């Protein structure tokens, strides 16, 4: 309980009121460095042995810098967790006012959106940080936290094709 209260206090001081209230109700994070929890995570998410496929040829994706800035700001305000790079939206948010930083952020997001990174670099962006939280039935609920730039690029690409997504999904609502 003390750990949850301390975490909620940190969230509240950072300005994340809703995250602070949720932190009070969370059951914590499971230790998955060994034992049954790690085995369960491996069964739920086996390692892919296949080589990462090349992206299909498409017209270049163009995303306005203002939309990238808005996505970073939104992630920062929500207190979104950092991925394997340990970079979160809250780390990038103070830099969005700098033209050079935004130029770099835009460059990375555009290269990701257009599949322009090499096979050796791409895994850096698509790797996830894995965590597990306990479910009510005592089993592990796996969480995968992706790289901040990959999440921004993916979300903005999804938003760019909102009409196509609605047509493909039809009357079904499947999240996102």
Secondary structure, DSSP 4 states (H G I P E B T S, - for coil): -HHHHHHHHHHHHTT-HHHHHHHHH---B---SSHHHHHHHHHHSPPP-SPPPPPPP-PPP---HHHHHHHHHHHHHHTPPP-TT---HHHHHTTTT-HHHHHHHHHHHHHHHTT-S-HHHHHHHH-EEEEEEE-TTS-EEEEEEE-HHHHHHHHHHHHHTHHHHHHHHTT-----
